[in-house]
Amino acid sequence: MKRWSLCRLFSFLILFFNLTGCSDNFLDTKPTAVNSNKILANEDGINAVLIGAYSAIDGAGLHINAWFGDWAWGGAVSNWVWGSVASDDGTKGGDITDSSPIVPIEDYTADPHNNYISDKWNGNYEAV
Protein backbone atom coordinates (compact mmCIF):
# COMPACT_ATOMS: atom_id res chain seq x y z
CA MET A 1 0.00 0.00 0.00
CA LYS A 2 2.80 2.40 0.91
CA ARG A 3 4.64 1.63 -2.30
CA TRP A 4 1.49 2.25 -4.36
CA SER A 5 0.91 5.63 -2.74
CA LEU A 6 4.55 6.63 -3.31
CA CYS A 7 4.25 5.69 -6.99
CA ARG A 8 1.05 7.76 -7.31
CA LEU A 9 2.65 10.71 -5.56
CA PHE A 10 5.76 10.50 -7.72
CA SER A 11 3.64 10.23 -10.89
CA PHE A 12 1.55 13.21 -9.81
CA LEU A 13 4.66 15.30 -9.16
CA ILE A 14 6.12 14.45 -12.56
CA LEU A 15 2.85 15.33 -14.27
CA PHE A 16 2.54 18.56 -12.27
CA PHE A 17 6.06 19.74 -13.12
CA ASN A 18 5.67 18.82 -16.78
CA LEU A 19 2.44 20.78 -17.09
CA THR A 20 3.53 23.87 -15.16
CA GLY A 21 7.26 23.98 -15.89
CA CYS A 22 7.22 24.29 -19.64
CA SER A 23 5.73 27.11 -21.64
CA ASP A 24 6.54 28.95 -24.84
CA ASN A 25 6.61 32.42 -23.30
CA PHE A 26 10.25 32.04 -22.17
CA LEU A 27 11.21 32.27 -25.84
CA ASP A 28 9.83 35.82 -25.97
CA THR A 29 11.78 37.19 -23.00
CA LYS A 30 13.54 40.44 -23.79
CA PRO A 31 17.24 40.64 -22.85
CA THR A 32 17.84 42.79 -19.79
CA ALA A 33 21.38 43.97 -20.57
CA VAL A 34 20.91 45.33 -24.05
CA ASN A 35 21.76 48.97 -24.67
CA SER A 36 19.26 50.90 -26.71
CA ASN A 37 20.20 53.22 -29.55
CA LYS A 38 19.15 56.17 -27.37
CA ILE A 39 21.92 55.40 -24.86
CA LEU A 40 24.56 55.08 -27.55
CA ALA A 41 23.41 58.17 -29.47
CA ASN A 42 25.27 60.74 -27.40
CA GLU A 43 28.64 61.21 -25.73
CA ASP A 44 27.29 60.76 -22.17
CA GLY A 45 25.83 57.37 -23.06
CA ILE A 46 29.06 56.22 -24.68
CA ASN A 47 31.06 57.35 -21.64
CA ALA A 48 28.70 55.49 -19.29
CA VAL A 49 29.09 52.28 -21.30
CA LEU A 50 32.89 52.64 -21.35
CA ILE A 51 33.09 53.33 -17.62
CA GLY A 52 31.03 50.22 -16.97
CA ALA A 53 33.28 48.13 -19.21
CA TYR A 54 36.58 49.43 -17.84
CA SER A 55 35.44 49.21 -14.23
CA ALA A 56 35.49 45.41 -14.47
CA ILE A 57 39.15 45.24 -15.52
CA ASP A 58 40.39 45.41 -11.93
CA GLY A 59 38.93 41.94 -11.39
CA ALA A 60 38.05 42.46 -7.74
CA GLY A 61 34.43 41.86 -6.87
CA LEU A 62 33.32 40.57 -10.26
CA HIS A 63 32.32 37.19 -8.92
CA ILE A 64 32.01 37.19 -5.15
CA ASN A 65 31.96 33.83 -3.39
CA ALA A 66 34.66 34.34 -0.83
CA TRP A 67 35.37 36.99 1.78
CA PHE A 68 37.34 39.26 -0.57
CA GLY A 69 35.82 37.84 -3.74
CA ASP A 70 37.27 35.09 -5.85
CA TRP A 71 39.49 37.42 -7.86
CA ALA A 72 40.61 39.78 -5.12
CA TRP A 73 44.38 39.14 -5.46
CA GLY A 74 44.66 37.09 -8.62
CA GLY A 75 42.97 39.76 -10.68
CA ALA A 76 43.46 42.89 -8.57
CA VAL A 77 43.86 46.26 -10.24
CA SER A 78 47.24 46.71 -8.54
CA ASN A 79 48.49 43.67 -10.49
CA TRP A 80 50.67 42.96 -7.46
CA VAL A 81 50.89 39.20 -8.06
CA TRP A 82 51.63 39.42 -11.77
CA GLY A 83 53.71 42.60 -11.67
CA SER A 84 55.63 43.00 -8.44
CA VAL A 85 55.82 39.42 -7.17
CA ALA A 86 56.42 37.74 -10.53
CA SER A 87 59.15 40.25 -11.44
CA ASP A 88 60.95 39.91 -8.08
CA ASP A 89 60.24 43.55 -7.20
CA GLY A 90 58.18 42.29 -4.27
CA THR A 91 57.88 39.09 -2.25
CA LYS A 92 54.85 37.27 -1.02
CA GLY A 93 56.14 37.18 2.55
CA GLY A 94 54.33 35.40 5.36
CA ASP A 95 54.39 31.65 5.64
CA ILE A 96 53.70 28.98 3.03
CA THR A 97 50.02 28.66 3.97
CA ASP A 98 49.33 32.37 3.47
CA SER A 99 48.27 32.86 -0.15
CA SER A 100 50.11 29.71 -1.15
CA PRO A 101 49.21 29.90 -4.88
CA ILE A 102 51.47 32.96 -5.15
CA VAL A 103 54.61 30.94 -4.31
CA PRO A 104 54.76 29.06 -7.65
CA ILE A 105 54.21 32.36 -9.50
CA GLU A 106 57.08 33.88 -7.55
CA ASP A 107 59.29 30.86 -8.34
CA TYR A 108 58.20 30.64 -12.01
CA THR A 109 56.84 27.14 -11.47
CA ALA A 110 53.08 27.85 -11.75
CA ASP A 111 51.04 25.17 -13.46
CA PRO A 112 47.62 25.49 -15.14
CA HIS A 113 45.87 24.31 -11.96
CA ASN A 114 46.94 27.40 -10.02
CA ASN A 115 43.74 29.28 -9.24
CA TYR A 116 45.46 32.67 -9.52
CA ILE A 117 46.00 32.02 -13.22
CA SER A 118 42.33 31.31 -13.78
CA ASP A 119 41.40 34.24 -11.52
CA LYS A 120 43.39 36.66 -13.67
CA TRP A 121 41.98 35.16 -16.85
CA ASN A 122 38.39 35.22 -15.56
CA GLY A 123 38.68 38.78 -14.31
CA ASN A 124 40.05 40.05 -17.60
CA TYR A 125 37.68 37.92 -19.68
CA GLU A 126 34.62 39.11 -17.79
CA ALA A 127 35.76 42.68 -18.26
CA VAL A 128 35.90 42.19 -22.01
C-alpha atoms as a printed R data frame, in Angstrom:
    type eleno elety resid chain resno      x      y       z
1   ATOM     1    CA   MET     A     1  0.000  0.000   0.000
2   ATOM     2    CA   LYS     A     2  2.803  2.403   0.907
3   ATOM     3    CA   ARG     A     3  4.637  1.631  -2.304
4   ATOM     4    CA   TRP     A     4  1.490  2.250  -4.356
5   ATOM     5    CA   SER     A     5  0.906  5.632  -2.743
6   ATOM     6    CA   LEU     A     6  4.548  6.631  -3.309
7   ATOM     7    CA   CYS     A     7  4.251  5.694  -6.987
8   ATOM     8    CA   ARG     A     8  1.051  7.758  -7.307
9   ATOM     9    CA   LEU     A     9  2.654 10.710  -5.558
10  ATOM    10    CA   PHE     A    10  5.764 10.503  -7.718
11  ATOM    11    CA   SER     A    11  3.635 10.235 -10.890
12  ATOM    12    CA   PHE     A    12  1.553 13.209  -9.814
13  ATOM    13    CA   LEU     A    13  4.663 15.297  -9.163
14  ATOM    14    CA   ILE     A    14  6.123 14.447 -12.562
15  ATOM    15    CA   LEU     A    15  2.846 15.325 -14.265
16  ATOM    16    CA   PHE     A    16  2.539 18.561 -12.272
17  ATOM    17    CA   PHE     A    17  6.064 19.739 -13.120
18  ATOM    18    CA   ASN     A    18  5.669 18.816 -16.778
19  ATOM    19    CA   LEU     A    19  2.439 20.782 -17.088
20  ATOM    20    CA   THR     A    20  3.526 23.869 -15.163
21  ATOM    21    CA   GLY     A    21  7.257 23.983 -15.885
22  ATOM    22    CA   CYS     A    22  7.219 24.285 -19.638
23  ATOM    23    CA   SER     A    23  5.731 27.110 -21.641
24  ATOM    24    CA   ASP     A    24  6.542 28.950 -24.835
25  ATOM    25    CA   ASN     A    25  6.611 32.422 -23.303
26  ATOM    26    CA   PHE     A    26 10.249 32.043 -22.167
27  ATOM    27    CA   LEU     A    27 11.207 32.268 -25.835
28  ATOM    28    CA   ASP     A    28  9.833 35.821 -25.969
29  ATOM    29    CA   THR     A    29 11.776 37.187 -23.004
30  ATOM    30    CA   LYS     A    30 13.543 40.442 -23.790
31  ATOM    31    CA   PRO     A    31 17.244 40.635 -22.851
32  ATOM    32    CA   THR     A    32 17.842 42.792 -19.787
33  ATOM    33    CA   ALA     A    33 21.385 43.966 -20.568
34  ATOM    34    CA   VAL     A    34 20.908 45.334 -24.050
35  ATOM    35    CA   ASN     A    35 21.758 48.973 -24.674
36  ATOM    36    CA   SER     A    36 19.263 50.902 -26.714
37  ATOM    37    CA   ASN     A    37 20.196 53.217 -29.545
38  ATOM    38    CA   LYS     A    38 19.146 56.166 -27.368
39  ATOM    39    CA   ILE     A    39 21.919 55.395 -24.864
40  ATOM    40    CA   LEU     A    40 24.564 55.076 -27.550
41  ATOM    41    CA   ALA     A    41 23.408 58.169 -29.472
42  ATOM    42    CA   ASN     A    42 25.270 60.743 -27.400
43  ATOM    43    CA   GLU     A    43 28.636 61.210 -25.726
44  ATOM    44    CA   ASP     A    44 27.293 60.762 -22.170
45  ATOM    45    CA   GLY     A    45 25.831 57.374 -23.057
46  ATOM    46    CA   ILE     A    46 29.062 56.224 -24.681
47  ATOM    47    CA   ASN     A    47 31.065 57.350 -21.637
48  ATOM    48    CA   ALA     A    48 28.700 55.491 -19.292
49  ATOM    49    CA   VAL     A    49 29.093 52.282 -21.302
50  ATOM    50    CA   LEU     A    50 32.891 52.640 -21.354
51  ATOM    51    CA   ILE     A    51 33.086 53.330 -17.620
52  ATOM    52    CA   GLY     A    52 31.029 50.217 -16.972
53  ATOM    53    CA   ALA     A    53 33.278 48.133 -19.212
54  ATOM    54    CA   TYR     A    54 36.577 49.430 -17.840
55  ATOM    55    CA   SER     A    55 35.438 49.206 -14.233
56  ATOM    56    CA   ALA     A    56 35.490 45.414 -14.475
57  ATOM    57    CA   ILE     A    57 39.150 45.243 -15.521
58  ATOM    58    CA   ASP     A    58 40.392 45.410 -11.925
59  ATOM    59    CA   GLY     A    59 38.935 41.943 -11.392
60  ATOM    60    CA   ALA     A    60 38.045 42.457  -7.740
61  ATOM    61    CA   GLY     A    61 34.431 41.857  -6.873
62  ATOM    62    CA   LEU     A    62 33.324 40.573 -10.256
63  ATOM    63    CA   HIS     A    63 32.319 37.194  -8.921
64  ATOM    64    CA   ILE     A    64 32.009 37.188  -5.152
65  ATOM    65    CA   ASN     A    65 31.957 33.829  -3.387
66  ATOM    66    CA   ALA     A    66 34.662 34.338  -0.828
67  ATOM    67    CA   TRP     A    67 35.368 36.995   1.785
68  ATOM    68    CA   PHE     A    68 37.344 39.255  -0.569
69  ATOM    69    CA   GLY     A    69 35.822 37.844  -3.739
70  ATOM    70    CA   ASP     A    70 37.275 35.093  -5.854
71  ATOM    71    CA   TRP     A    71 39.489 37.416  -7.864
72  ATOM    72    CA   ALA     A    72 40.611 39.778  -5.124
73  ATOM    73    CA   TRP     A    73 44.376 39.136  -5.461
74  ATOM    74    CA   GLY     A    74 44.664 37.092  -8.620
75  ATOM    75    CA   GLY     A    75 42.968 39.763 -10.682
76  ATOM    76    CA   ALA     A    76 43.465 42.888  -8.573
77  ATOM    77    CA   VAL     A    77 43.865 46.261 -10.236
78  ATOM    78    CA   SER     A    78 47.237 46.708  -8.537
79  ATOM    79    CA   ASN     A    79 48.492 43.670 -10.488
80  ATOM    80    CA   TRP     A    80 50.675 42.959  -7.461
81  ATOM    81    CA   VAL     A    81 50.891 39.205  -8.057
82  ATOM    82    CA   TRP     A    82 51.626 39.419 -11.774
83  ATOM    83    CA   GLY     A    83 53.707 42.596 -11.674
84  ATOM    84    CA   SER     A    84 55.627 43.002  -8.441
85  ATOM    85    CA   VAL     A    85 55.825 39.424  -7.169
86  ATOM    86    CA   ALA     A    86 56.418 37.742 -10.533
87  ATOM    87    CA   SER     A    87 59.151 40.245 -11.444
88  ATOM    88    CA   ASP     A    88 60.953 39.913  -8.077
89  ATOM    89    CA   ASP     A    89 60.236 43.547  -7.197
90  ATOM    90    CA   GLY     A    90 58.179 42.286  -4.266
91  ATOM    91    CA   THR     A    91 57.884 39.091  -2.254
92  ATOM    92    CA   LYS     A    92 54.845 37.272  -1.018
93  ATOM    93    CA   GLY     A    93 56.143 37.183   2.545
94  ATOM    94    CA   GLY     A    94 54.331 35.403   5.363
95  ATOM    95    CA   ASP     A    95 54.391 31.647   5.639
96  ATOM    96    CA   ILE     A    96 53.703 28.980   3.029
97  ATOM    97    CA   THR     A    97 50.016 28.658   3.972
98  ATOM    98    CA   ASP     A    98 49.331 32.373   3.473
99  ATOM    99    CA   SER     A    99 48.266 32.859  -0.154
100 ATOM   100    CA   SER     A   100 50.115 29.711  -1.154
101 ATOM   101    CA   PRO     A   101 49.206 29.899  -4.880
102 ATOM   102    CA   ILE     A   102 51.466 32.963  -5.154
103 ATOM   103    CA   VAL     A   103 54.609 30.944  -4.310
104 ATOM   104    CA   PRO     A   104 54.761 29.062  -7.652
105 ATOM   105    CA   ILE     A   105 54.207 32.356  -9.499
106 ATOM   106    CA   GLU     A   106 57.075 33.885  -7.554
107 ATOM   107    CA   ASP     A   107 59.286 30.860  -8.341
108 ATOM   108    CA   TYR     A   108 58.200 30.643 -12.013
109 ATOM   109    CA   THR     A   109 56.836 27.135 -11.466
110 ATOM   110    CA   ALA     A   110 53.083 27.845 -11.748
111 ATOM   111    CA   ASP     A   111 51.040 25.174 -13.459
112 ATOM   112    CA   PRO     A   112 47.624 25.488 -15.138
113 ATOM   113    CA   HIS     A   113 45.872 24.305 -11.962
114 ATOM   114    CA   ASN     A   114 46.942 27.398 -10.025
115 ATOM   115    CA   ASN     A   115 43.735 29.285  -9.243
116 ATOM   116    CA   TYR     A   116 45.456 32.674  -9.519
117 ATOM   117    CA   ILE     A   117 46.004 32.024 -13.225
118 ATOM   118    CA   SER     A   118 42.332 31.313 -13.779
119 ATOM   119    CA   ASP     A   119 41.399 34.244 -11.519
120 ATOM   120    CA   LYS     A   120 43.390 36.660 -13.673
121 ATOM   121    CA   TRP     A   121 41.977 35.165 -16.849
122 ATOM   122    CA   ASN     A   122 38.390 35.219 -15.558
123 ATOM   123    CA   GLY     A   123 38.676 38.776 -14.310
124 ATOM   124    CA   ASN     A   124 40.049 40.052 -17.598
125 ATOM   125    CA   TYR     A   125 37.677 37.920 -19.683
126 ATOM   126    CA   GLU     A   126 34.616 39.113 -17.787
127 ATOM   127    CA   ALA     A   127 35.763 42.684 -18.256
128 ATOM   128    CA   VAL     A   128 35.896 42.186 -22.007
